């Protein structure tokens, strides 16, 4: 009988590459959007700050989701959807 076992460290490391890269790309995109809104002088200051805060909040959410995903991979829960 085959036992469910945790993936080895190399396998877990490979599974973490894609989420980290995608998170970094989307965070960089949101960072540049925030900077673009802050330096665009024709917009009212309230609109610029609101857009920058929203973009910065999205970056925070991205890193939180990445943290949770890495925790799932390390604990071996990444394949839970296959049970359903």
Protein Blocks (a to p, Z undefined) as FASTA:
>chain_A
ZZdddddfklmmmmmmmmmmmmmmmmmmmmmmmmmmmmmmkbcfklmmmmmmmmmmmmmm
mmmmmmmmmmmmmnopmmmmmmZZ
